[in-house]
Amino acid sequence: MTRLTGLPPIADAGTRLLVLGSFPGVASLRAQQYYGHPQNAFWKILGALWGLPLAQAAYAERVAALHARGLGVWDVYASCEREGSLDADIRGATLNDFAALRAACPRLEAIAHNGGESYRHARHTRALGLPVHRLPSTSPANAGWSFERKLEAWRGVLAAYGVA
């Protein structure tokens, strides 16, 4: 199995809420962009919340919108072995250094896990002393939730921290 390395965090001193996925899929790693699969609802949800065409925007514009609103993005895993993109196929994963990121983000108020695989590591993020939330996965594999249902769940958490 191939050992893969994740993407660097999108976060800075102004980050108030950090969304943690599990690990980038094949399309995201290839593009070196978070949520790079066109069927992932992440950018569509944020676009709907912020009134911006993020799903069609250049990646640099997407990242700028995150920074402008205090929303950070990262993953729970720094590296892992996996063939394909499914979380269920992740093996030998190494966690990211959440404490180091916390130190770099003094305004961080909460962590939101994007999906169940990410949320499995909530005990590690709770150790930061911040509220931790579980959001429905934006992955196309989470077909049990409609876009509208995902949007409302995300709206509630992002609004609570002033980033919706």
Phi and psi restraints in degrees (value plus and minus 20) as a CYANA .aco file:
   2 THR   PHI    -105.4   -65.4
   2 THR   PSI     113.9   153.9
   3 ARG   PHI    -105.1   -65.1
   3 ARG   PSI     105.5   145.5
   4 LEU   PHI    -135.9   -95.9
   4 LEU   PSI     128.3   168.3
   5 THR   PHI    -134.2   -94.2
   5 THR   PSI     115.8   155.8
   6 GLY   PHI     -95.9   -55.9
   6 GLY   PSI    -189.4  -149.4
   7 LEU   PHI    -118.0   -78.0
   7 LEU   PSI     134.4   174.4
   8 PRO   PHI     -88.7   -48.7
   8 PRO   PSI     136.9   176.9
   9 PRO   PHI     -88.3   -48.3
   9 PRO   PSI     131.5   171.5
  10 ILE   PHI    -124.1   -84.1
  10 ILE   PSI      77.1   117.1
  11 ALA   PHI    -184.0  -144.0
  11 ALA   PSI     133.3   173.3
  12 ASP   PHI    -173.2  -133.2
  12 ASP   PSI    -191.1  -151.1
  13 ALA   PHI     -82.1   -42.1
  13 ALA   PSI     -39.0     1.0
  14 GLY   PHI    -113.9   -73.9
  14 GLY   PSI     -19.5    20.5
  15 THR   PHI     -88.3   -48.3
  15 THR   PSI     106.0   146.0
  16 ARG   PHI    -126.7   -86.7
  16 ARG   PSI     -50.6   -10.6
  17 LEU   PHI    -152.5  -112.5
  17 LEU   PSI     112.6   152.6
  18 LEU   PHI    -132.6   -92.6
  18 LEU   PSI     102.3   142.3
  19 VAL   PHI    -114.2   -74.2
  19 VAL   PSI     105.8   145.8
  20 LEU   PHI    -132.6   -92.6
  20 LEU   PSI      98.5   138.5
  21 GLY   PHI    -106.5   -66.5
  21 GLY   PSI    -189.5  -149.5
  22 SER   PHI    -109.6   -69.6
  22 SER   PSI     -86.7   -46.7
  23 PHE   PHI    -182.1  -142.1
  23 PHE   PSI     122.2   162.2
  24 PRO   PHI     -80.3   -40.3
  24 PRO   PSI     121.6   161.6
  25 GLY   PHI     -95.6   -55.6
  25 GLY   PSI     158.0   198.0
  26 VAL   PHI     -76.3   -36.3
  26 VAL   PSI     -68.2   -28.2
  27 ALA   PHI     -82.0   -42.0
  27 ALA   PSI     -60.0   -20.0
  28 SER   PHI     -88.1   -48.1
  28 SER   PSI     -62.4   -22.4
  29 LEU   PHI     -85.0   -45.0
  29 LEU   PSI     -61.6   -21.6
  30 ARG   PHI     -81.5   -41.5
  30 ARG   PSI     -63.5   -23.5
  31 ALA   PHI    -103.2   -63.2
  31 ALA   PSI     -33.4     6.6
  32 GLN   PHI      36.7    76.7
  32 GLN   PSI      26.6    66.6
  33 GLN   PHI    -161.1  -121.1
  33 GLN   PSI     117.0   157.0
  34 TYR   PHI     -85.6   -45.6
  34 TYR   PSI     119.1   159.1
  35 TYR   PHI      33.3    73.3
  35 TYR   PSI      31.7    71.7
  36 GLY   PHI    -102.1   -62.1
  36 GLY   PSI     -32.3     7.7
  37 HIS   PHI     -94.4   -54.4
  37 HIS   PSI     107.0   147.0
  38 PRO   PHI     -81.6   -41.6
  38 PRO   PSI     -41.0    -1.0
  39 GLN   PHI    -110.2   -70.2
  39 GLN   PSI     -25.5    14.5
  40 ASN   PHI     -91.9   -51.9
  40 ASN   PSI     115.1   155.1
  41 ALA   PHI    -104.8   -64.8
  41 ALA   PSI     -21.3    18.7
  42 PHE   PHI     -72.4   -32.4
  42 PHE   PSI     -76.2   -36.2
  43 TRP   PHI     -90.9   -50.9
  43 TRP   PSI     -50.0   -10.0
  44 LYS   PHI     -87.1   -47.1
  44 LYS   PSI     -61.7   -21.7
  45 ILE   PHI     -83.8   -43.8
  45 ILE   PSI     -70.0   -30.0
  46 LEU   PHI     -82.6   -42.6
  46 LEU   PSI     -59.4   -19.4
  47 GLY   PHI     -80.3   -40.3
  47 GLY   PSI     -61.8   -21.8
  48 ALA   PHI     -86.7   -46.7
  48 ALA   PSI     -60.0   -20.0
  49 LEU   PHI     -89.1   -49.1
  49 LEU   PSI     -56.1   -16.1
  50 TRP   PHI    -120.4   -80.4
  50 TRP   PSI     -22.4    17.6
  51 GLY   PHI      45.7    85.7
  51 GLY   PSI      16.7    56.7
  52 LEU   PHI    -146.4  -106.4
  52 LEU   PSI     127.0   167.0
  53 PRO   PHI    -102.5   -62.5
  53 PRO   PSI      39.6    79.6
  54 LEU   PHI     -85.1   -45.1
  54 LEU   PSI     -53.4   -13.4
  55 ALA   PHI     -82.5   -42.5
  55 ALA   PSI     -45.8    -5.8
  56 GLN   PHI    -121.3   -81.3
  56 GLN   PSI     -27.8    12.2
  57 ALA   PHI     -97.1   -57.1
  57 ALA   PSI     136.5   176.5
  58 ALA   PHI     -84.3   -44.3
  58 ALA   PSI     131.7   171.7
  59 TYR   PHI     -78.9   -38.9
  59 TYR   PSI     -59.2   -19.2
  60 ALA   PHI     -79.6   -39.6
  60 ALA   PSI     -56.7   -16.7
  61 GLU   PHI     -88.7   -48.7
  61 GLU   PSI     -58.2   -18.2
  62 ARG   PHI     -81.2   -41.2
  62 ARG   PSI     -67.9   -27.9
  63 VAL   PHI     -82.5   -42.5
  63 VAL   PSI     -61.9   -21.9
  64 ALA   PHI     -81.0   -41.0
  64 ALA   PSI     -58.8   -18.8
  65 ALA   PHI     -85.3   -45.3
  65 ALA   PSI     -58.8   -18.8
  66 LEU   PHI     -80.6   -40.6
  66 LEU   PSI     -71.7   -31.7
  67 HIS   PHI     -79.9   -39.9
  67 HIS   PSI     -62.6   -22.6
  68 ALA   PHI     -82.7   -42.7
  68 ALA   PSI     -47.1    -7.1
  69 ARG   PHI    -125.0   -85.0
  69 ARG   PSI     -20.1    19.9
  70 GLY   PHI      59.3    99.3
  70 GLY   PSI       4.2    44.2
  71 LEU   PHI    -125.9   -85.9
  71 LEU   PSI     104.4   144.4
  72 GLY   PHI    -123.0   -83.0
  72 GLY   PSI     138.4   178.4
  73 VAL   PHI    -156.9  -116.9
  73 VAL   PSI     116.3   156.3
  74 TRP   PHI    -180.3  -140.3
  74 TRP   PSI    -190.9  -150.9
  75 ASP   PHI    -151.0  -111.0
  75 ASP   PSI     138.3   178.3
  76 VAL   PHI     -92.5   -52.5
  76 VAL   PSI     -50.9   -10.9
  77 TYR   PHI    -120.5   -80.5
  77 TYR   PSI     111.4   151.4
  78 ALA   PHI    -100.1   -60.1
  78 ALA   PSI     -55.7   -15.7
  79 SER   PHI    -176.7  -136.7
  79 SER   PSI     140.9   180.9
  80 CYS   PHI    -187.9  -147.9
  80 CYS   PSI     154.3   194.3
  81 GLU   PHI    -127.9   -87.9
  81 GLU   PSI     113.6   153.6
  82 ARG   PHI    -187.7  -147.7
  82 ARG   PSI     119.3   159.3
  83 GLU   PHI    -125.0   -85.0
  83 GLU   PSI     108.5   148.5
  84 GLY   PHI      64.6   104.6
  84 GLY   PSI    -178.4  -138.4
  85 SER   PHI    -140.3  -100.3
  85 SER   PSI     -23.4    16.6
  86 LEU   PHI     -94.5   -54.5
  86 LEU   PSI     115.4   155.4
  87 ASP   PHI     -78.3   -38.3
  87 ASP   PSI     -55.0   -15.0
  88 ALA   PHI     -82.7   -42.7
  88 ALA   PSI     -38.6     1.4
  89 ASP   PHI    -115.3   -75.3
  89 ASP   PSI     -18.0    22.0
  90 ILE   PHI     -89.9   -49.9
  90 ILE   PSI     111.5   151.5
  91 ARG   PHI    -155.1  -115.1
  91 ARG   PSI     131.6   171.6
  92 GLY   PHI      35.4    75.4
  92 GLY   PSI      21.4    61.4
  93 ALA   PHI     -97.0   -57.0
  93 ALA   PSI     125.8   165.8
  94 THR   PHI    -133.7   -93.7
  94 THR   PSI     109.8   149.8
  95 LEU   PHI     -93.9   -53.9
  95 LEU   PSI     130.1   170.1
  96 ASN   PHI     -92.3   -52.3
  96 ASN   PSI     143.4   183.4
  97 ASP   PHI    -109.3   -69.3
  97 ASP   PSI      67.8   107.8
  98 PHE   PHI     -86.5   -46.5
  98 PHE   PSI     -55.2   -15.2
  99 ALA   PHI     -84.1   -44.1
  99 ALA   PSI     -59.7   -19.7
 100 ALA   PHI     -85.8   -45.8
 100 ALA   PSI     -60.3   -20.3
 101 LEU   PHI     -86.8   -46.8
 101 LEU   PSI     -60.1   -20.1
 102 ARG   PHI     -77.8   -37.8
 102 ARG   PSI     -61.8   -21.8
 103 ALA   PHI     -84.6   -44.6
 103 ALA   PSI     -51.3   -11.3
 104 ALA   PHI    -103.4   -63.4
 104 ALA   PSI     -27.7    12.3
 105 CYS   PHI    -145.7  -105.7
 105 CYS   PSI      56.1    96.1
 106 PRO   PHI     -83.8   -43.8
 106 PRO   PSI     -40.2    -0.2
 107 ARG   PHI    -114.5   -74.5
 107 ARG   PSI     -15.8    24.2
 108 LEU   PHI     -80.6   -40.6
 108 LEU   PSI     106.3   146.3
 109 GLU   PHI    -128.4   -88.4
 109 GLU   PSI     -45.6    -5.6
 110 ALA   PHI    -184.0  -144.0
 110 ALA   PSI     144.0   184.0
 111 ILE   PHI    -139.0   -99.0
 111 ILE   PSI     117.7   157.7
 112 ALA   PHI    -144.6  -104.6
 112 ALA   PSI     101.7   141.7
 113 HIS   PHI    -108.7   -68.7
 113 HIS   PSI     106.3   146.3
 114 ASN   PHI    -108.4   -68.4
 114 ASN   PSI      67.7   107.7
 115 GLY   PHI      80.5   120.5
 115 GLY   PSI     149.2   189.2
 116 GLY   PHI     -88.2   -48.2
 116 GLY   PSI     -59.9   -19.9
 117 GLU   PHI     -83.1   -43.1
 117 GLU   PSI     -62.4   -22.4
 118 SER   PHI     -82.8   -42.8
 118 SER   PSI     -65.3   -25.3
 119 TYR   PHI     -85.7   -45.7
 119 TYR   PSI     -41.3    -1.3
 120 ARG   PHI     -76.3   -36.3
 120 ARG   PSI     -39.5     0.5
 121 HIS   PHI    -126.3   -86.3
 121 HIS   PSI       1.0    41.0
 122 ALA   PHI     -80.0   -40.0
 122 ALA   PSI     -49.6    -9.6
 123 ARG   PHI     -81.2   -41.2
 123 ARG   PSI     -53.4   -13.4
 124 HIS   PHI     -93.1   -53.1
 124 HIS   PSI     -59.0   -19.0
 125 THR   PHI     -97.0   -57.0
 125 THR   PSI     -51.5   -11.5
 126 ARG   PHI     -82.9   -42.9
 126 ARG   PSI     -48.1    -8.1
 127 ALA   PHI     -82.2   -42.2
 127 ALA   PSI     -35.2     4.8
 128 LEU   PHI     -96.9   -56.9
 128 LEU   PSI     -29.5    10.5
 129 GLY   PHI      60.7   100.7
 129 GLY   PSI       2.1    42.1
 130 LEU   PHI    -136.5   -96.5
 130 LEU   PSI     137.0   177.0
 131 PRO   PHI     -81.6   -41.6
 131 PRO   PSI     123.6   163.6
 132 VAL   PHI    -145.1  -105.1
 132 VAL   PSI     112.1   152.1
 133 HIS   PHI    -142.1  -102.1
 133 HIS   PSI     130.1   170.1
 134 ARG   PHI    -128.9   -88.9
 134 ARG   PSI     101.2   141.2
 135 LEU   PHI    -126.8   -86.8
 135 LEU   PSI     132.1   172.1
 136 PRO   PHI     -86.9   -46.9
 136 PRO   PSI     120.1   160.1
 137 SER   PHI     -79.7   -39.7
 137 SER   PSI     118.9   158.9
 138 THR   PHI    -106.0   -66.0
 138 THR   PSI     -21.8    18.2
 139 SER   PHI     -83.2   -43.2
 139 SER   PSI     126.1   166.1
 140 PRO   PHI     -83.4   -43.4
 140 PRO   PSI     -38.1     1.9
 141 ALA   PHI     -89.2   -49.2
 141 ALA   PSI     -38.4     1.6
 142 ASN   PHI    -110.2   -70.2
 142 ASN   PSI      43.8    83.8
 143 ALA   PHI     -97.4   -57.4
 143 ALA   PSI     -30.8     9.2
 144 GLY   PHI     -91.6   -51.6
 144 GLY   PSI     -36.2     3.8
 145 TRP   PHI    -129.1   -89.1
 145 TRP   PSI     110.6   150.6
 146 SER   PHI     -92.5   -52.5
 146 SER   PSI     142.0   182.0
 147 PHE   PHI     -77.1   -37.1
 147 PHE   PSI     -64.1   -24.1
 148 GLU   PHI     -82.8   -42.8
 148 GLU   PSI     -59.9   -19.9
 149 ARG   PHI     -87.4   -47.4
 149 ARG   PSI     -62.1   -22.1
 150 LYS   PHI     -81.4   -41.4
 150 LYS   PSI     -65.4   -25.4
 151 LEU   PHI     -76.9   -36.9
 151 LEU   PSI     -65.8   -25.8
 152 GLU   PHI     -86.0   -46.0
 152 GLU   PSI     -59.9   -19.9
 153 ALA   PHI     -82.9   -42.9
 153 ALA   PSI     -65.4   -25.4
 154 TRP   PHI     -85.8   -45.8
 154 TRP   PSI     -61.4   -21.4
 155 ARG   PHI     -76.7   -36.7
 155 ARG   PSI     -64.4   -24.4
 156 GLY   PHI     -78.9   -38.9
 156 GLY   PSI     -67.3   -27.3
 157 VAL   PHI     -91.8   -51.8
 157 VAL   PSI     -66.1   -26.1
 158 LEU   PHI     -84.6   -44.6
 158 LEU   PSI     -57.9   -17.9
 159 ALA   PHI     -84.6   -44.6
 159 ALA   PSI     -55.3   -15.3
 160 ALA   PHI     -81.7   -41.7
 160 ALA   PSI     -42.8    -2.8
 161 TYR   PHI    -134.9   -94.9
 161 TYR   PSI      -3.9    36.1
 162 GLY   PHI      49.9    89.9
 162 GLY   PSI       5.2    45.2
 163 VAL   PHI    -137.5   -97.5
 163 VAL   PSI      -7.3    32.7
